[in-house]
Amino acid sequence: MKHGRQITEKKPAHPLMLAIFAAASFLWMEWVFRAFIIKPFFGTGLLLSALFTLPIALLFFVLCTFGTKRVNRVICCVLLGVAALVYSSQIVYYGVFNTFYILYSVQNLGQVMQFWRDIFLSIFRNLPAILCMWVPMAVYIAFGKRLAPACRAPWAGKGVMVAAAAALHLAAVLVTLQLNVGDISPARLYTKEFSVDASMQTFGVTTTARLDLKYLIFGTDIDDDKGETSLPVETPVTPDPEPIVYGDNVIDSLDFEQLAQAETNKDLKTMHEYFASLTPTKENEYTGKFKGKNLIFIVAEGFSPYAVSETLTPTLYKLSHEGIQCTNYYTPGWGVSTSDGEYTSLLGLMPATGVHSMEYSADRYMPFALGNQLKEQGYLTKAYHNHTYTYYGRDKSHPNLGYDYQGIGNGMKLDYSTYYPGTKTATRWPNSDYLMAKATAANYMDSEQPFHTYYLTVSGHMLYTFMGNSMSAYHKEKVQDLPYESAEVKAYLACQIELDLMVRELLDNLEARGIAEDTVIVLTADHYPYGMQQPNQPDFYSELAGHDTSSVFEKYRNTLIMWHKGLESIVIDEPTYSIDVLPTLCNLFGLDYDSRLLMGRDFLSDAPALVCFSNRSWITDYGRYDSATGTFTANEGVTIPEGYAKTVSGIVRRKFTYADLILKKDYYAKILK
C-alpha cells in the first residue's frame, strides 16, 4: 500500500454552462446599454430585449461547438469581442450624433472618422459603459476554460439547441404581437413600421440590427390601414360672404384614380389609391408672390432659436423678426443627422428607413426639388458646402437636385490669409461660413440670369468647445462675459456668430448690386444642436435656453427665416416645421407642383397644421401627442372631435410609409417622367 495525499480530481463543468454564460453575457450587454443610453430603463423594452436575446445566446452556443476545444474557445472570444464592439460603437455613435447608426451607414465609416475629435470625446465620456461591454470577453478569457468549456457537441445536440432557439424566438414574437397598443407599438414596430430609435428602445441592439437588415433587403411593407387621410377642419363661424375661389395645387395631368385602375403592380396600385384619397392644398393670396425673384436657401448646421441675439447675431435677429415669421416652428431630429435635415427641407418628405435618404436619392427622379424646378424656369442654380464635397454622397445627390455643386475638394477655395491673424487655433475645423459666402457670392450674383443658390453651412458643428471648434475659438472674446456657467454654451454661441457674418456678407453683396428686394433668403436648421444634450454629460442646451428643453417637442423648437427686403410682416402662429418649407416656397414662387405628393403643407394656405416627429409624436392646432407615453394633450379652449388622436396618429403613420415608398420605388419617375 502506498501512503501519501489522496488527489481528488475536480469534476469538469457541464457543457451547457457555455449556453448559460452566453445568455448572461448578452443580457449583460443589453441591460448595460439600456442603463447608460435608453431611458427609462424599466418598461416593456426590458422584457422584450431579454426574450429576443435568449435565442441569440443559444445560437452563439451552437457556433462554438463545431471544432476542438481550443478552436471553439477562440470562436467564443471572437464572437464576444464582435458583440462588444457593436454595442460599444453604438454607444460612441450615439454620443456623437444623438442617434444610432444603421447598417447602411457602415459604408460611410471612413467619412465618419473625420469627426475623430468628437469620437474621442464620446469614448471618454462613455468609457464606463464601453468598458462594461468588454467584461464578458475578459471573464471568458480568464475563467471560461474551467467554468464554461467550449466542447464539441454532437449534431443531435446542436439540433436540439437550434430547435430551442427557434421556439424561444417564436415565443418572443408571439408576445410582441400581443403588444399592439399605441401608434408605434411593439407589434407594428416589429412587423410593419421600422424606426431605429424606437426599435432600440423596444427590442435592444441585436434585434434592431436584424430588423434593420430585413428592411434594408426587403424594403417597407405598405400599411393596409385604410383610415382617414385628411385632418378635421373647424368650420368658420362667420364665413366670408364672397369667398375667393382658389384652384388646387395639383398637376392637372395626374389622375391617380385612372392610374390605379390601370396598374397591375399591387404596391403601386395602393400608392395611387392613397394619393387619390388626399385633399390637395389650394392656391391662395400668396401664390406667386415671389415669382421671378432670386432665392438663397440656407440649411444652417446646428442652428437654434437661442442663437438669435440682437447683440451677438444682429443680422439673424433682424431677418427673423421681419418677413414671414413662424412663431411655432420645429426642426425634428431624424436618423441621419445633417443629411436627413437637408432631405426634409429640400424635398418635403420624411426620410426613408434603413438608408441615407439624400444619398439614396442620387439616382431617383426628384422633380420637385427647387434646383430642378427653378432650373427649368431659366435660373442659374448653384449649391455650396464648406466641408468635404463627397461627404454623405453630396457629390452625387446634389447635382441630381439640379445644382452645380461645389465643396471643399472640387473647386471651393477659402482664403484664410487675413481672417485668422493672431489666432492660436491649431486646426480649421470647422470651416468658415463667412469665407464660403465671400468666396462664392459673385459666382451667381453677377449673372444676368435669375439665380437660386443653396448653402449648407458647417461652422455651427459640434464640438462646442473653444479647443474643438475653430470658429468658437476665433469669436471667443465676444462671448466670454456672457452670463452662462458652462464654457460649452459660450462656445456654441461663439460659432453661431460665424453664421451671422455669412448672412451679413450675402446681404451686403445683394445691397451693393441693388438686388436685395429681388432676392428671397430662406434659412432653417438641419437639426437642433444635439451636441449640447448628450448622455452622460450636463444638459447644456437647457442652460442655453433658460428652461428644460429635454422633451420631444421643446428641444426641436426652432426659428425659420423667410425674408426679402421690403417684404411686409406675415406672422404664422400655427405649428409648422421643416417639411413644410418646400411646398410653401413652391406656392410662393408660383411653381407647378402637386401638393399631394409632398408630406408637408403650404403653411400660408388654409390646410390644417400637422407637425410630425420621427418617433411618430405630432402637433396640430388641437394639441400635441407624445407617442412615448401615449398621451394627447389638448390646447386650452379647444373642442376635440371624438377619436381625434387615433385618427391623426393613423395619418402620421401613413405619411411616413408613403414618404418611404416614394423614394425607394422611385415613384415620381413612374408617374411624372
N, C-alpha and C positions, 0 to 999 in steps of 0.2 A: 504494500500500500504506500502510495506517495502522499507525503504531507506538504502542505502549502496553502496559499489562499485560493479559495474557490472563485473562479471567474464566471460572472453571470453576464451573458450577452443581452444587450438591450433589444427589446422587441422592435422591429422596424415599423415605421409609421404606415398606416393604411394608405394604399394608393389614392383613395378618394379624398384624402386630405388636400391634395392639389386642387381638386374642384372646390373644396371649401375655402382654401386660400384664395383662389381666383375670384370667387364670389365676394369674399371680404375685401379684396383689392379693388375691384371695380365699384363696389358700393362706397368704399372709402373715397375714391377719386370723385365719384358723382356727388357725394354729400359734402365733401370739402369744397368742390366747385360751387355748390349751392350756398354754402355758408359764407363764402367770400364774395360771390358775384350776384347770385339770384336772391331777390327779395320779394316776398318773405321766404324764409327757409321752410317753414311748415306749410302744408297745404296738399292739394291733390297731386301736384308735381312730385312731391317727395315720395308718395306711394307709387306713382306710375314709373318714375325713373328706376325705382327698385325692381318693380315687376319686369321691366324690359331689360334690366341689367343681368338678371339671373340666367336667362338663356345664353347670353353672350359669355358668361363665365363658364358654362358647360361646354360651349364650342371651343373656348380657349383651352379647356382641359383636353378635349379631343385632339386639337392641333399639337399638343405637347406629349402625345403618346405614340407617335409613329416610329421613332428611332430608338437608339440606345439611350441609356440614362444621361450620358454626357451630352449627346446631341439634343435630347429633349430639354435638358437644363438650359442649354444655350438658347433654344427656341423660346422657352419661358422668359428668359431675361430680355430677349429682343422684343417680344410682344408686350411685356410690361413697360419697356422703355418707349416703344412706339405710342402706347396708350398715354403714358405720362407726358410725352412730347405733344400729343394732340391736345390734351387738357391744358397743359401749360401755355401752348401757343394761343389757345382761345382766350385764356386769361390776359395774356400780354396784348393781343389784338384788341380785346375789349377795352383795355386800359388806354390804348391809343385812340381808337376810333369810336368808342362808346357803342359798339355793335359787335356782332360775331361774324367771322368770315364764313363764306360758303365755299364749296368745292371749286366753283368756277373761279374763285379768287386766287387759287393756287398758281395759275399761270402768270399772275402778276406779282409773284413773290419778289422778284428782283426789283420791281419798282417800289414795292412797299419798303424794301430795305433802304431806300433813300431817306426814310424817316428814322434813321438809326438812333438819333438823339432821343426821339420820342419813345422808341422801343426800349432803349436802355433805361430811361426814366420809369417806364411802365414795369420793367423787370424789377427795378429797385423797389418801387412802391408795392409790388405784389409778391415780393420774394418769399414771405411766409407761405402763401398759398402755393407758389410754384414748388418750393421745397417739399411741401406735403405730398405733391403728386408723385414724387420720386421715392417716397417711403416704401411702397410695396416692392419695387425692384430692389432697393437696398436691403430690405428684410429678407427677400428671397435669396439674394446673393450670400447673405450672412448665415441664414438658418434653413433655407429651403431644402438643401440636400438631405438634412436629417428630419425636418418636420413635415415637408410636403414633397416627397420624391417624385420625380417625373419618370415613371416606369413605362415600358412598352405595354400597351393594352391589346387584348385580343379584338378581332374585328367584331365579334358579338358584343363585347363590352362597349366598343365605340358606337355601335348601332343603338344600343340602349341609351347611351348618353345623348346622341343626336335626337332620338325619339323624345327623350325627356325635355331637351331644349325646345323642340317643336311644340310639345304640349304646354310648356310654361309660356312660350311666346303666344300661343293661341289663347291661353287664359288671360294674358296681359291685353291682347287685342279685344277680347270679349268684354273685359272690364272697361276698357277705353270706350267702346261703342255704347256702353250704357251711360256714359257721362256726356250727354248730348244737350245740356242746358247752357244757354249763353250764346253769344254771337261768334265767338271763336272758341267753341267748346272743344275738349279733347277729341271727341268723335269727329267733328268737322275738320279739325286740325290734322288728324291722322289720315283721313280718307279723302278730303276734298280741297282743303284750303291751307297752304303751307306758308308759314311766316317763321323765319329762323329765330327771331327774338322770342316769339310766343312758344315755339317748339322747345327752345332751351328751358324756358320756364316750366313747361308742362312735362317734357319727356327726358330732358337731360342731353348730354353731349353725344353719346354714341347713337341713340335713336334719332336725334336730329340729323346727324351725319348720314344715316341710312335713308331718311326721308328726303334729304337734300339730293342725294344721288338718284333716288327714284324720280323726283320731279325734274332733275336735270336730263335724265334719259327719256322719260315718257311724257314730260310736259304736264300741263294743268288740265284737270277734268273740268268740263263745263258744268256749272251748277244747274241742277234740274229744278231749282226752286223758281216757280213762275209767279212770284209775288208782285207787289206794286213796283212800278219803276219811276213814279213821279211823287214828289213830296206834296203833302197837303198845303194848300194856299188859303190864307184868310181872305174872305170876300170884303172888299172895301165898303165901309159904312155909307159913304157918300160918293158914289161913282161919278166920274166926270160926265156931265150931260152930253158932251160932244167929244167922245174919246177919239184920239187919233188912231187909225188902224195901221199898224206896222206889219210888215211881212216877216216871215220866219227866216232865221239864219240857217238855210239849208242849201245844198247843191241840188238844183231842180232835176238834174238828170238821174239822181239816185232814187230809185224806187225799191225800197227794201222788201216790201211785200212781194213784188214781182220777182226779185232776186231769190227770195225764199221759196217761192213756188217752183222756180226752175232749178234749184240747187239739189244735187244728189248727195253731196257730202254732208253727213249728219251734223258735224260741228259747225261748218259754215252756215248751214241752214238755220241752226239755233242762233248763231250770231246775227244773221239777217233779221230773224224774228225779234230778237232783243232790241236791235236798233230801230226797228219799225215801231216798237212799242213806246219809244221815248218821246217826250214832248220837247221840241226844239226851243231854244231861246229866240226871242223876237228882236228885230231891229228896234232902235229907239232913238230918242232925240240926240244921242251922241254918236250915232252911226256915221262914219266917215269924217268925224271931227278932226282927225289927224291925217286925213288922206293927202298924200303927196309930200308930207313932211319927212325930214330925216329922222332916223331912230338910232340912239345909242342905248344898248341894253347891257347892263352890268349885273353879273352874279358875283356877289362880294363874299369872299371867304370869311366865315365865322362872324358875319355882321350881326349886330344886336341892337335893339332899340335903346339900350343903355349906353351905347357908344355915341349916341347923338347928343351933342352938347353945344350950347350957344357959344361957349368959350373955347373948348378944345377942338371941336369939329364944326365950325360955323357954317361951312358950305352945306354939309349934310343936314344941319339944323334948318337952314333956310329952305332947302328943297323939300324937306319932309313936312314943312309947315305951309307949303304953298302947293298949288296944283291940285291933283287928285289925292286925297288923303283917306287912307283906310284906318280907322281907329281900332279895329278889331281883327288884325291881320296876323296870320300864322305861317311859319315855315316848318312843317313837320320834319322829323328826322326819319330817314329811310335806311335801308340796309347797306348801301354802298357810298355812304358819306357824301363827299362833294359831287361825285359823278351822278348819283341819283338826284341830288339837289338841282344840278343842271337839267337833268332829264325832265323832271316835273315842271320846271319853269319854262323850258324851251319847247316842250312837246305837249303839255297839258294832260299828261297821263300819269297814273300811278306806276311805279317801277314794277317790272315783272319779277317773278320768283325764280331763284336759282341761277340767275345770270347777272352780269353787269349790263343793265339795260341800255345805257348810252353806247357803250362799246358794241353791244349786240345789234344795235340799230344801224350799224355802218353799212350793212348790205340789205337793209329794209327800205321800202319806199316811204318817205316822210314828207308828204306834200304840204302839210300844214305848218311845218317849221317856218319861222319868219324869214330865215335866209332864203329858202326856196320860193316862198310866196313873193317876197319883195324883189328878188332877182328877176322873176318873171315880169314884174312891173317896171323893169329897167333900172333898178337900183344897183349901185356898187355895194357888194356885200363882203365885209371883212370880219374876221374873228381873231382875237389875240389872247394869249395866256402867258404870264411871266414865270412859267415853270417849264420843265421838260416837255417838249411838244408831243411826245409819244405817250405821256402818262395817261393811264386809263384808255389807251387806244384813240385819243382825240385826233390823231393824225388821219384816222380813217372815218370816225363818226362825224366830225365837224364839216369836212368837205361834202359829206352826204347830206348835211343840213343846208347846203347852199352857200357855204362860206369859203373864201380864200383865207386859209388858216395859217397863222404863224405863232410859234412859241420859241422857247429857248432851244436852239439846236437846228432850227430850219429857217432862220432869217432874222429873228428878233435880236437886236443888239442894244443892251442897256449901258449907257455911259455913266460910270460911277466916278469919273476922274475929278469932278468938282462937287459931288454930292456927299462924300464921306470924309471931308477934311477933319483930321484930329480924332476920328472915331477909333476906338480901340477894339472894335468888334473883329474877331478873327475870321469869321465867315460871313458870307452874304446870303444866309438863309433866314427867312425867305427873301425873295427878290422884292424890289421896289415897285409898288403900283404907280407911284408918281412918275418914275422914269419910263414905265411902259406907256403911259399916256403921252409923255413928252416925245418918245421915240416914234409914235405911230400916228398922232393926230393929223399931221399934214398928208399922210398917205391917202386919206379919204376926204378930208375937209377941203382940200384943194381941187377935188374933182368937179367937173361940170355936171356930173350925174347926181341925182339924189342918192343918199347913202344910208346904209344900215350897218352898224358895227356892233359886234358882240365882244364884250370883255369878260374874262374870268380872272379874278384877282387872286393874289396869294399872300399879300403882306399880313393879313389877319390870321394866318395859320398858327396853330399851337406849335411849339411850346410857348406858353405865356410866362416867360421869364426874361430877364434882361441879358442872360447869357445864351439862352436858346433861341431868341428871336432878334435878328439884326435890326429890324425896324423898331422894335421896342427899345433896344439899346440906343438907337440914333435919337429917339424922341424922349429919352428918359428924363431930362431936365424939366420938360413941360408937365410932367405928372408927379414928380417926386414930392410935391407939397399937398397933394390931394388927400382928403380925409378918409383914407382906407387903411386898414391894418395890414393887409397882405400885399406883398410885392407882386403877386400874380395878377391881382385886379389892376394895379397900376400898369403892369407890363401889357396887359390886354388893351387898355385904353390908349397906351402909347402907340401900339402898332396900328390901331384904327385911325390915328392921326394921318397915317400914310394914305389911307383910302380917301380921306377928306382932301388931301393935297392933290390926289389924282383927279377927283371930280372938279376941284378948283381949276386945275390945269386945262381940263376939257372945256369948262365954261369960259375961261379966258380966251382960248382959241376960237370958240364959237363967237364970242363977242367981238374979237378982233376982225373976224371975217364978216360980221354983220348977219349971222345966220342963227343966233340964239333963239329967236322967235319961231324959226322954221325947223328946229331940232328938238325932238322929244327925248328926254333922258328918263330911263326906267332903271331902278336899282332894287334888287331883292337879295336876300341871303341864300347861300347854298344850304346852310343849316345854322342852328344856334351854336355858340362857342362851347361845344361839349367838353373841350379840354379843360374847362373850369369846373366841371361837375363830374369827376371821375370816382370810381370806387376806391376806397381806402385812402382818401385824402379829404381835406375840408371842402365844403361847398362854397367855392369862390364866386360862383355865378349868383347865388343868393346874396352874398355880401355886396356884389356889384349892384344888384337890383334894389337892395334895401328891404327885401321881403323874400319869403320862401318861394323858390321857383322850381321845386322838385316835381310838381305834379305834371301829369301827361299833357295838360293844357298850358299851364303857365310858362314852362320852360321853352315852349315853341312860339310864344307870342313875339311878334317882330314888327318891323316897320317897312312899308313899301313906299318907294319914291316913284312918282309918275308926273313929270313936270316938263313944261317948256316956258320960256319967258313970256309973260303976259297971259298965261292960262289962268282963267278965273278959278277960284277955290271951289272944289267939289268934295264934300265930306261924306264918306260911306261908313255908317256905324254898324251895319250888319256884318256877320262873320264872313271873312274872305281868307283865301290862302294862295300859296304859290301856284297851285294847279289852275287857279282862275286867271292868272296873268295872261296866258296866251289867248284864250277866247276873247278876253276883254280888249286886247290890242288888235286882234283880228277885226272886231267890230269897229273900234275907233279908227283904224286905217282903211275901213271900207273894203276889206278883203273878202274874196269869195271862199267861204268855208262852211262846213256843215257842223253845227253845234252839237249834234247828236253823237258825233264821232270823237269828241273830246270829253274828258271826265270832269273838267272844271266847268265853270259857267261865266258868262259875261256879267261881272258884278254891277255893271251900270244898267242892266236890263231888269225886268220885273220877275226874273226867275228866282225861286226861293233859295235861300242860302244853305249851303252844306259844306262843312269842312271835315275832311276825313284824315285820320291818323293811321300810322302803319299797323297799330295793334287793333284796328277797327273801332276805336273810340271815335266820337264825332261831336260836332257842334252845329246847331241850327238856330233859327230865330226863336224857337220854342224853348231851347235849353241845351244841355250837354250830357253825353252818355260816356261813362268810363267803363270800357269793356273788361278791365282787370277786376273790377268789383261788381260788375253787372248793375251799376247804379245810374239811373237817369235823374238829373236834377233840373227841374223846370225853372224857366226865368220867372221872376216875380210878376204877378198880374196877368199871366198868360193862361188861357184855357187850352188844355191838352186834349186833342182828339183821342178817342178810345184806340188802344193798341198802337199808339204813335211810335214808341221806342222800338217795338218789334218791327214795325213797317220800315222805319228808317234804317235799322240795322241790316235788314234784307237788301235795301237799296245799296247800302255801302258795300256789302259783300259782293253784289253783282258788279259794281263798278270795278272793284279790284280784279275780279275774274276776267271781265271783258277787256280791261286795260292790258292784262297779261296776254290775252289771246290776240289782241290787235298786233302786238309786237311779234310774238312767236309764230303766228300764222301769216305774217306779212299781209294783214287784212286790207290795208289801204291799197296795196298793189292789186289785189284781187278785184276790188270794186271800182277803182278810180283810174287805173292805167289803161 
